[in-house]
């Protein structure tokens, strides 16, 4: 079974920075696109950033120029560098990976989620 374990959340003052990481483990055949999502209290989970297997990146408009998504394929890890944090960035952050695993009949590709970590930005 594939697991994605997140680390790097915490409490930070407005204008500060956090480095969030998400490491995948298990019987992994391949890792395709990976991304980050956030969910504020009482709100829907929203997309933040995506990085493809070819290292192409896309960002939600409100985090452009402040957040950077990257990956280390040798470590099966995706990162989110969060700079110039604002109180409105406060949320639980989740990583997602599109991962292929070997089955008796072939390769199964599915999306897996991290457990989520709290990011709180004080004013």
N, C-alpha and C positions, 0 to 999 in steps of 0.2 A: 504494500500500500504506500502511495506517495504521500509525503508530509512536507508542508511548507512552514518553517518556523521563523517568526519575525523577532527582531530586536531593534532597539534604538529609540523607542518612544520615551516620553517624559514631559516634565514641566520646564518651560522656557519663557523668558521675558520677550515682549514684543521687540522685533528687530534681531533676535538671536537666531541660532542655527541648530539643526539636528540632522544626524545622518542615520537613516533608517535602512535596515537590511532584511532580506528574506532569503533563506537558504532551503533548497529542495533536497530531499533525500528519499531513498527507496529504489525500487526496481525501475529505473528510468532508462528508456531507450533514446528519447530525444526531448528537448525543450524548445518549443517554438516561441510565440509571442509571450511576453510577460508584462504585467502592468500593476498599477497602484490605484486604489479606490479609497474614498473616505466616506464616513457616515457620521453626521452630527446628530445630537439628541433630537428625537422626534422627526427626523428627516430621512429621505430616501438615500440609499447608497449611491454615490456619484463617482464617475470616472475622473481620474486625475492625470495619469500619464501612461504611455505604452512604449515599449521597446521591442522591436521585431528581432527575429533570429539573425537578420542582416544588420543590426544595430541602427536601424532607422527609428527615430523618436517622434512622438506626438504628445502635446500637452493641452490640458484644459486652459482656456484663456486667462483665468484669474491667477494661475501659477506660472505662466510663462515669464522668463527672465529671473525667476526666483528659485524654482525647483529644477533639479537635474536628475534624470533617470539614467542608470547605467547598469551593465551586467558583467559578470566574470564567469564565463562558461566553464572554466576549469574547476570552479568552486560551486557551480550550479546555484549562483547567487545573483539576485537583483538588488540594486540600491536605489534609494531616493535621498538625494542631498537637498535639504530644505533650508533656504536662506531667507533673510528678511521676513521672518515669520510675523503674522498678524493674528490678533485675537480671533478673527473669523476663520482662521485655519484650524481652530480647535475642533477635533473630531477623533473618532477611531479610524485608524488607517489599516487597510487590508491589502496584501499582495495577492496577485493571481497569476498562475502559470498554466499555459496550454502545453500539456505534457503527454508524450506517447509512452506507453508501457507494453511489454510483450505479453501476449496471451497465447493459449494453445492454438488458436486459429489465425493469429496474426498480430497486428499492432493496433491497440486501442488508444485513440487520442481524446483527451478530456480536459476540462478546466478544473484546477485545484486551487483552493483558497487557504491563505494563512489564517492564524487564529485572531488577528487583529490586535493592535496596540494603541493605547491612548496617547494622543498628543494634546497638551494643554498649553495655550499661549496666553500669558497674562499681560494686561495693559499697563 
